[in-house]
């Protein structure tokens, strides 16, 4: 309940911020990029498009980091399960 309330409050504050600062999101400017395999010059880009693209790049980076963490934990769990099985088998042999 508290989590849902906090998310709702953050959403409302975000909507208020966007409506009060629309001029920032609607402004446009020229963008140029020149890298080894791709280049463009004087492309008119809206600030809102850059914010959306940045958001999705952040989401992708977070998902990759979370995936790496899940794989590492899974490997550690498998390793510990093998150790537990080994210790249990040794204790059963010694217990006989």
N, C-alpha and C positions, 0 to 999 in steps of 0.2 A: 504494500500500500504506500509506504513511504517512497519507494523507488519510483512508482508510477506518478506520484505527486511531484517529485523532483523533476522527472522527465517532462511532465506537463508544464511546470513553471519555466524550465529552460526553453521549451518550445515557444511559449507565449512571449518570453523576453526576446527570443530571436526574431519572431515575427514583428514585434514592436520595433526592434532595432532596424530591421530591413525597411519597414515602412517609413521610419523617420529619417533614414539615410539613403533614400532611393537614388539621389543624384550621384552618389559614389558608385553604386552598382551599375548605373546606366551610362557612365562616361566611357568614351572610346578613345583609343590612342593607337599610334602606329607601332607595329612590332616587327622587328627584323631578327633573323636567325641565320647563322652560317656555320654549319658543322661539316665534317668531312663528306658525308654521304647525302646531305639534304640542306637546302638553303631556300629562304624566301625573304623578301624585303617589302617594307611598307604595307604590310597587311593590317587592315583596320580590325582591331579586336576589342570586344566589349569586356569590361571588368568582370561582369557576372560570369561570362564564359570562362575566364581564367580562374575564378574562384571555384566554379563547378569542377573544372579539370583538376585543379589542385586537390580538391576534396576527394575525388575518385582515385587519384594517385596515392593519397594518404591511406585510403581504405585498402588499396591493393598492397601497399607496403605493410600495413598492420596485419592483413591476412597472411602474408608470407611469413612474417615474424611469428605469428601465432601458430602457423603450420609447422615451422621449424621447432618451436617449443614443444608442441604435441608429439612430434616424432622423437625428440630427445627424451621426453618423459616416457614414451612407450618403450623405447629401447632400454631405459633404466629399469622400468617395471619388469620387463622380460628378463633382464639380468638378475634382478633380485628374486624373481620367482624361481629361476634356475638354482640360485644359491639356497633358497628355502627347501626346494626339493632335494638338493644334495645333502643338506644338513638333516632333513627328516629321514632320508634313506640311511644315513650313517647312524642315526640314533636308533632306528629300528634294528639294524644289524647288531649294534652293541647291546641292545635291550634283550636279545634272544639268548 
